[in-house]
């Protein structure tokens, strides 16, 4: 499955509240919540020196992926393009010795 196919299938499972202006609002907030859930599980692994439950983390990462796909859909951005452009950017940074550091335009 590629990202474009995932994006289309994810869209078919989306149900948003009727009272929202701007459909991108709901997946934006959902994304923040899911990232928080993922990080909370990772925090507990570190805090409790617990064994990593890959299936549990996979589920949370999947939820993050779904919200990213939905946000892209609502903004009219092809998720496949998001993935390709991100890799191009990172490859360019690595080739120029700018992979480390901060700032969007390095």
C-alpha positions as semicolon CSV with decimal commas, in nm:
position;residue;x (nm);y (nm);z (nm)
1;X;0,000;0,000;0,000
2;X;0,127;0,347;-0,081
3;X;0,051;0,669;0,103
4;X;-0,207;0,788;-0,150
5;X;-0,403;0,465;-0,115
6;X;-0,377;0,486;0,264
7;X;-0,504;0,843;0,253
8;X;-0,811;0,743;0,048
9;X;-0,897;0,450;0,273
10;X;-0,841;0,657;0,588
11;X;-1,080;0,922;0,453
12;X;-1,352;0,658;0,422
13;X;-1,330;0,597;0,799
14;X;-1,341;0,963;0,904
15;X;-1,632;1,085;1,114
16;X;-1,614;1,442;1,243
17;X;-1,846;1,641;1,467
18;X;-2,096;1,851;1,269
19;X;-2,029;2,171;1,462
20;X;-1,677;2,241;1,330
21;X;-1,581;2,525;1,101
22;X;-1,286;2,418;0,893
23;X;-1,256;2,043;0,863
24;X;-0,879;2,054;0,925
25;X;-0,943;2,161;1,286
26;X;-1,057;1,818;1,410
27;X;-0,766;1,611;1,275
28;X;-0,520;1,876;1,397
29;X;-0,638;1,840;1,754
30;X;-0,667;1,463;1,720
31;X;-0,307;1,447;1,599
32;X;-0,186;1,634;1,906
33;X;-0,379;1,398;2,129
34;X;-0,244;1,085;1,962
35;X;0,115;1,209;1,971
36;X;0,060;1,275;2,342
37;X;-0,066;0,918;2,393
38;X;0,236;0,776;2,209
39;X;0,479;0,987;2,410
40;X;0,306;0,900;2,736
41;X;0,359;0,530;2,667
42;X;0,724;0,594;2,581
43;X;0,762;0,798;2,901
44;X;0,628;0,506;3,105
45;X;0,876;0,270;2,938
46;X;1,159;0,502;3,046
47;X;1,014;0,572;3,390
48;X;0,939;0,211;3,478
49;X;1,228;0,059;3,283
50;X;0,956;-0,149;3,122
51;X;0,976;-0,381;2,827
52;X;0,881;-0,218;2,497
53;X;0,545;-0,344;2,373
54;X;0,591;-0,301;1,999
55;X;0,229;-0,390;1,917
56;X;0,101;-0,125;2,157
57;X;0,335;0,139;2,016
58;X;0,250;0,030;1,661
59;X;-0,115;0,101;1,735
60;X;-0,036;0,450;1,861
61;X;0,191;0,523;1,565
62;X;-0,093;0,405;1,340
63;X;-0,328;0,652;1,506
64;X;-0,076;0,932;1,446
65;X;-0,048;0,823;1,082
66;X;-0,428;0,830;1,041
67;X;-0,456;1,185;1,175
68;X;-0,165;1,299;0,955
69;X;-0,339;1,149;0,653
70;X;-0,666;1,318;0,747
71;X;-0,501;1,654;0,802
72;X;-0,338;1,624;0,461
73;X;-0,672;1,530;0,305
74;X;-0,856;1,821;0,462
75;X;-0,587;2,062;0,341
76;X;-0,595;1,915;-0,010
77;X;-0,239;1,784;0,011
78;X;-0,151;1,444;-0,136
79;X;0,002;1,236;0,143
80;X;0,229;1,065;-0,109
81;X;0,371;1,410;-0,196
82;X;0,424;1,487;0,172
83;X;0,633;1,172;0,214
84;X;0,832;1,226;-0,107
85;X;0,907;1,592;-0,037
86;X;1,014;1,514;0,318
87;X;1,264;1,254;0,200
88;X;1,396;1,490;-0,068
89;X;1,448;1,761;0,193
90;X;1,629;1,526;0,430
91;X;1,846;1,382;0,151
92;X;1,947;1,734;0,046
93;X;2,033;1,829;0,403
94;X;2,242;1,515;0,446
95;X;2,428;1,575;0,118
96;X;2,504;1,933;0,225
97;X;2,610;1,831;0,576
98;X;2,309;2,012;0,727
99;X;2,113;1,718;0,867
100;X;2,192;1,825;1,224
101;X;2,107;2,162;1,370
102;X;1,787;2,360;1,376
103;X;1,580;2,572;1,145
104;X;1,350;2,489;0,858
105;X;1,577;2,629;0,587
106;X;1,916;2,471;0,649
